[in-house]
Amino acid sequence: MTKHNFRTQQRPVSTSDVKINTSDHAALGVNTKQNTSSKNGVGESPSEADSNSPANSHNLADSRTVLSLQNVKVASRLSVEGLRAKKGECVHIIGPNGAGKSTLLLTLAGLIDADEGTVMLLGKPMNDWSLATLASVRTLLAQQSESGFHLSVKEYLSFYATAQQDELIPPVLEKALEISGFLNQIVTQLSGGERQRVEICRSLLQIWPQLERGEGVVLLDEPLQGLDIRHQYALASLVKFLCDKGNTLLMTSHDIALSANYCDSLWLMQKGRMVAFGKPQEVATQTNLESVFECHFAISKHDNFLEIQVCAPISLE
Amino acid sequence: MTGTKRTAVTLVVIAVLLSLVIGVVGIVGVTGLSDTAAELKQHIIVQLQIPLILTACLVGAALSTSGATLQVVLRNPLADPGIIGITSGASLVAALLLLLTPQWASAYLHYLLPLGCFIGALFSTFIIYRLARKLLGSSTAVILAGIAISTLSGAVIAWLYMFSDANALRNLTFWLMGSLYQTNWLILSVGGPLIAVAVALQLYFAGDLNKLYAGELAAKSSGVDVEKLTERALIVCAIAVGTAVSMAGSIAFVGLLVPHILRLIIGHNNRYLLPLSALSGASLLMLVALSSEMTRAITLPVSMVTATLGGPLLIWALAKGQIKG
């Protein structure tokens, strides 16, 4: 464990994957690169019976596929060959800073246009969705939201809540996020973690009727940021709860140990590419994690629990 | 909306309506409609005082609604058409038009002025917008840029008047300090509809503006086309402010004063804030006009009065940390 293996990352700038021209070769399910799409995949998406046969493993027409990406490229930041999330799936996305996690979420949210390839939401290409209809089926928690206005938490949330709602904050959200204590406080005066809980609540309220029916798509960019340990696990449980109802959820995280144990699928990203995706036990392997994060890991399995520890962090000598 | 908030809204509406009534009664009372020498007085009321009051209402509504909208669009609680240099851009074009319009075209000046002011307002609005996008989150930088723009326009206006006849000096005061006394029915018939439409459009944006409080991405995620909204809102504000300037010169602080006080009372919901800003702005300027009518202080510069009220408020807000850089 003393041997340090920290190569300087050498990104081949000249061969960066910026593509100026857009092509539609990946559209309409004509998958010219079907074989390459599983090249990097360590395992398939979780144990659904219909996904086990290789022939239709990337069939976009699968009715249970909620979100899918085919040969998507976004500037030099993202290059993903084939990925999909199924209804009710809970996906955690991990990777070092600058790996393209946020870009991936923004692309899946339809807020960044892919330069190449197709993004499909609920069987419809992203280009065919309008911002307004998107807003009623999927929600996004972005990093860094700013407000210089001194409005109260209650008022702030009320702008995003869907109209006909008996109570502003549904009991489940209140249980996990515990924000009723500072509903009358000013948003800008909250602590970082409290503000983050409010932001999570805001993003979920946006499509709450959908989430209650189990038809929502939730994209959370680093929701654990700033949360204390209690609320981190409360959030992980809330996420699980929402997925069990049938909602599809993708979130990025830097807590590998938590993510590996609270997701159905783990996506591992590096330098804009998907290094591995599939069941957490298959993705969170020592080889994968050490090559991506350039740290030493100790991983042990206890029944269904994955214990992941970082053994040799960066030395400053 | 909660009970207390509903009460607050009701109170504000009542206060505003009351002051409007006081205004109408006041003007009639001061001039004494019952006087037997009614002919001349009636002429004064119809030709001078009613246009004066209507202009005050329109300009007040335009400036305070635009102030409220700009504050949300630029995510800057300090944005006021005057402070960030929109009115001075409009004033500059107005001054240019007044000095440079040839004799034969001066008959059309009433139509040219709102258009010119709109172009001036739009131009400075977009300079500010570009700067604001670059400096997003830094309130003070946008304000400094606005001060630079308004100081520069003020200087150019002053230079222009140095090279024109002495009679123009009074006009200089008008464009720099604002006045409600240059109005008439013709000006009103052009400016009135423009302001009414511009204010109505802003009310229409209110729901989308609410979503901007959480930032651009959150607004987009909840279905608001932020670029389009920003563009439209800025154009509409430029129309409202440009028209207001063409009618009454630059009037400071109304766009800051009114929305700020209203937010303290009724909160940040633009669905209530924008219409109440229009009403309160209208009644505020009307009271200013009325008070100078009553004290017979002829052509009291409106900006002098509004700045006297608004300046201390701005200092108080800064000191209290209501506004942060």
Interface residues (C-beta under 8 A of the other chain):
Chain A: L106 A109 L111 L131 A132 T133 L134 A135 S136 T139 L140 A142 Q144 S145 E146 S147 G148 F149 H150 L151 S152 E155 Y156 S158 F159 Y160 T188 E199 R202 S203 Q206
Chain B: V72 R75 N76 P77 L136 G137 S139 N210 K211 Y213 A214 G215 L217 A218 K220 S221 S222 G223 V224 D225 R263 G267 H268 N269 Q322 I323 K324
